[in-house]
Amino acid sequence: MSDSPYIDLLKKVLIDYHRMEMGETPPIKKNKGHKPRYWLLYALERILKNSDFTIREKVPFNRKKRELGLDWPAYADSMIGLKRMDNIEFCVNDTIKNNIPGDLIETGVWRGGSVIFMRALLKVAGVTDKNVWAADSFEGLPKPNAEKYAADKDDDHYTLHDILAISEETVRYNFEKYGLLDDQVKFLKGWFKDTFPTAPFEKLSVVRLDGDMYESTINGFDYLYPKLSVGGYLIVDDYGAVPGCKQAVHDYRQQHNITEEIIDIDGSGVYWKKLR
Ligand SMILES: C[S@@+](CC[C@H](N)C(=O)[O-])C[C@H]1O[C@@H](n2cnc3c(N)ncnc32)[C@H](O)[C@@H]1O
């Protein structure tokens, strides 16, 4: 529970925790032991599997899943769930309290909910010298580059652009509808591998990596972790959910001798405070 009733309410609204709408499961996977309820739809999907068309089962809203960010919400502005929202609140407020220099960034924003929440936290704290950065292709995930990143070989997130590709215009609109679009909100549009090397910020205080794949995660570490201030926070959304993401975390930590303890948030997300 936050000290601010506005912040407490906002995070619930951003994940549609208050609305008993239909949740949405990830798409039916090909022959992975999944027993679909609607065989005709499943058969249709198999026929159309090379097209952009994907059939999903709608499931009733499940409060526990929404707390843990385990469903893909049909309408919410963020899919990360309540506990990972609480974690953003903790990390942002701690860096403000301790005067840690640098902007805040989320890499992989989807409908924008997490970074909208970061902007709200700065506003409530009266912080005017930090920006929040929304980094995304705004067209979904890239096709795997399996030659360079073997861990992404079978990754099929790029086929889900009907769900995962949200335009910059929509994200701007989502900021606006909460009254939070202003010049402290910056957009970094394009593939991470292209935008991160020349990103126009020097210091970061909170880095939230939410790009799912090995490539998207390691790009974040390679280009952004060196800019993260000591005392700042590194958050990885998909550590417990996507094996390639977890591997990227361990590869980078090993190569750079990072020994800070990895702290679990909710079984999927993890974070640590940069100590040196
Ligand atoms: C799971 S969604 C992010 C969820 C979001 N953080 C939230 O609060 O709901 C992943 C996002 O990462 C973006 N993405 C993943 N890899 C990327 C890459 N290499 N370059 C640019 N965008 C990428 C996708 O476009 C998508 O918007």
The ligand as an SDF file (V2000), in Angstrom:
LIG
                    3D

 27 29  0  0  0  0  0  0  0  0999 V2000
    6.1120   -7.6240  -23.0340 C   0  0  0  0  0  0  0  0  0  0  0  0
    6.0090   -6.1210  -23.8720 S   0  0  0  0  0  0  0  0  0  0  0  0
    6.3440   -4.9350  -22.5860 C   0  0  0  0  0  0  0  0  0  0  0  0
    5.2900   -4.8290  -21.5100 C   0  0  0  0  0  0  0  0  0  0  0  0
    5.2630   -3.4860  -20.7760 C   0  0  0  0  0  0  0  0  0  0  0  0
    6.4900   -3.1820  -20.1150 N   0  0  0  0  0  0  0  0  0  0  0  0
    4.1090   -3.3420  -19.8100 C   0  0  0  0  0  0  0  0  0  0  0  0
    4.2240   -2.5760  -18.8430 O   0  0  0  0  0  0  0  0  0  0  0  0
    3.0700   -3.9720  -20.0450 O   0  0  0  0  0  0  0  0  0  0  0  0
    7.5030   -6.1200  -24.7990 C   0  0  0  0  0  0  0  0  0  0  0  0
    7.7430   -4.8580  -25.6230 C   0  0  0  0  0  0  0  0  0  0  0  0
    9.1080   -4.8410  -26.0080 O   0  0  0  0  0  0  0  0  0  0  0  0
    9.2630   -4.3440  -27.3220 C   0  0  0  0  0  0  0  0  0  0  0  0
   10.5440   -4.9020  -27.8200 N   0  0  0  0  0  0  0  0  0  0  0  0
   11.0530   -6.1260  -27.5200 C   0  0  0  0  0  0  0  0  0  0  0  0
   12.2560   -6.2920  -28.0710 N   0  0  0  0  0  0  0  0  0  0  0  0
   12.5420   -5.1410  -28.7340 C   0  0  0  0  0  0  0  0  0  0  0  0
   13.6750   -4.7040  -29.4860 C   0  0  0  0  0  0  0  0  0  0  0  0
   14.7490   -5.4920  -29.6730 N   0  0  0  0  0  0  0  0  0  0  0  0
   13.6620   -3.4560  -29.9860 N   0  0  0  0  0  0  0  0  0  0  0  0
   12.5770   -2.6410  -29.8020 C   0  0  0  0  0  0  0  0  0  0  0  0
   11.4610   -3.0130  -29.0920 N   0  0  0  0  0  0  0  0  0  0  0  0
   11.4520   -4.2440  -28.5670 C   0  0  0  0  0  0  0  0  0  0  0  0
    7.9980   -4.8030  -28.0200 C   0  0  0  0  0  0  0  0  0  0  0  0
    7.6770   -3.9640  -29.1100 O   0  0  0  0  0  0  0  0  0  0  0  0
    6.9470   -4.7290  -26.8940 C   0  0  0  0  0  0  0  0  0  0  0  0
    6.2930   -3.4770  -26.8910 O   0  0  0  0  0  0  0  0  0  0  0  0
  1  2  1  0
  2  3  1  0
  2 10  1  0
  3  4  1  0
  4  5  1  0
  5  6  1  0
  5  7  1  0
  7  8  2  0
  7  9  1  0
 10 11  1  0
 11 12  1  0
 11 26  1  0
 12 13  1  0
 13 14  1  0
 13 24  1  0
 14 15  1  0
 14 23  1  0
 15 16  2  0
 16 17  1  0
 17 18  1  0
 17 23  2  0
 18 19  1  0
 18 20  2  0
 20 21  1  0
 21 22  2  0
 22 23  1  0
 24 25  1  0
 24 26  1  0
 26 27  1  0
M  CHG  2   2   1   9  -1
M  END
$$$$
